[in-house]
């Protein structure tokens, strides 16, 4: 009986880990904020092994987290919240290159260069099952994040 219970718990643990391996988040980083600034941004790239959607993000450092898209409208760039970001199977989605980013609203603390902040991403698959993926974003100084932006095109 003990062996059966042990085997079942191992199977459940392996299954839970396999579900989290369906989605990989890379290069998560955000810009340091000035004292008193109550909003911040985070960017990352994400790959899903199966077709999916990034439907929400949360972080304990912010009162609210929104996924935003940049659109060119009437000669101006405008930011708009979006309900989700499509994650085609096996395709890298780089939020910055796709004109998207994550807004951290109502920050509970300043984001300081050298800090890391936790993010929890909720991913939904076509069959409606959802998983959460935890990651950390490195906070970089304004000048360092600009250097990173400039280097991406090289």
C-alpha positions in Angstrom: 0.0 0.0 0.0 2.8 2.4 0.9 4.4 1.7 -2.5 1.2 2.6 -4.3 0.8 5.8 -2.4 4.5 6.7 -3.0 4.2 6.0 -6.8 1.0 8.1 -7.0 2.7 11.0 -5.3 5.7 10.8 -7.6 3.3 10.6 -10.7 1.4 13.7 -9.4 4.7 15.6 -8.8 6.0 14.7 -12.3 2.7 15.7 -13.9 2.7 19.1 -12.1 6.2 19.8 -13.2 5.5 18.8 -16.8 2.6 21.3 -16.9 4.9 24.1 -15.8 7.5 23.1 -18.5 4.9 23.9 -21.2 5.8 27.6 -21.0 9.2 29.2 -20.7 9.8 32.9 -19.8 13.2 34.4 -20.6 15.0 37.8 -20.1 12.4 39.3 -17.8 13.5 42.8 -16.7 12.1 46.1 -15.7 13.2 49.7 -15.5 14.1 51.3 -12.2 11.6 53.9 -11.1 12.2 57.4 -9.7 11.2 58.0 -6.0 7.5 58.6 -5.9 6.8 57.1 -9.3 3.8 54.8 -9.0 4.0 52.9 -12.3 6.6 50.7 -13.8 7.2 48.5 -16.8 8.4 44.9 -17.4 9.4 43.1 -20.6 10.2 39.5 -21.3 10.1 36.9 -24.0 7.9 33.8 -23.7 7.5 30.4 -25.5 4.7 27.9 -25.1 5.1 24.3 -26.4 1.4 24.4 -27.2 -0.9 27.1 -28.5 -2.0 29.2 -25.6 -2.8 32.8 -24.4 -1.1 34.9 -21.7 -4.2 36.1 -19.9 -3.0 37.8 -16.8 0.0 38.7 -14.7 0.3 39.6 -11.0 3.1 40.8 -8.7 3.1 41.6 -5.0 5.0 44.8 -5.8 2.0 46.3 -7.6 -1.7 47.0 -6.9 -2.5 46.0 -10.4 -0.7 44.5 -13.4 -1.9 45.0 -17.0 -0.7 43.8 -20.4 -0.4 46.7 -22.8 -0.1 47.1 -26.5 1.3 50.1 -28.3 -0.6 51.3 -31.4 0.0 54.1 -33.8 -3.1 56.2 -34.1 -3.6 59.7 -35.5 0.1 60.2 -35.8 0.7 59.3 -32.1 1.8 56.2 -30.3 -0.9 55.2 -27.7 -0.9 52.6 -25.0 -3.9 50.3 -24.6 -4.6 47.4 -22.2 -5.2 44.1 -24.0 -7.2 41.0 -22.7 -4.5 38.6 -23.7 -1.4 37.9 -25.8 -1.6 35.0 -28.2 1.2 32.4 -27.8 1.5 30.3 -30.9 3.0 26.9 -30.4 6.8 26.7 -30.3 7.1 30.4 -31.3 9.1 33.0 -29.3 6.9 36.0 -28.4 9.1 38.9 -27.4 6.8 41.5 -25.8 8.9 44.5 -26.7 9.3 43.5 -30.4 5.6 42.8 -30.6 4.8 46.3 -29.3 3.7 45.0 -26.0 4.8 45.4 -22.4 3.6 44.8 -18.9 2.5 47.8 -16.8 3.0 47.6 -13.0 0.4 50.0 -11.6 0.1 51.5 -8.1 3.6 50.3 -7.1 3.9 49.5 -3.4 7.6 50.3 -3.5 10.1 51.9 -5.8 11.8 49.6 -8.3 15.6 49.9 -7.6 18.4 48.8 -9.9 19.7 45.4 -8.7 16.4 44.3 -7.3 14.4 41.4 -8.6 10.6 41.3 -8.5 8.4 38.2 -8.7 5.8 37.8 -11.4 3.1 35.2 -11.7 1.8 34.6 -15.3 -1.5 32.9 -16.0 -1.6 30.9 -19.2 -4.8 29.5 -20.7 -4.8 26.7 -23.3 -7.5 26.1 -25.9 -9.1 23.4 -23.8 -9.5 26.2 -21.1 -7.1 24.6 -18.6 -4.8 27.2 -17.0 -1.4 27.1 -15.5 0.6 29.6 -13.6 4.3 30.3 -14.3 6.4 32.1 -11.7 9.4 34.1 -12.8 11.5 37.0 -11.6 12.3 40.2 -13.4 15.7 41.9 -12.8 15.4 45.7 -12.3 17.9 47.7 -14.3 18.8 51.3 -14.1 17.3 53.6 -16.8 20.6 53.9 -18.6 21.3 50.2 -18.5 17.8 49.3 -19.8 18.4 51.8 -22.7 21.7 50.1 -23.4 19.9 46.7 -23.4 17.3 48.1 -25.8 20.0 49.5 -28.2 21.9 46.2 -28.1 18.9 44.0 -29.1 19.1 45.3 -32.7 22.8 44.2 -33.1 
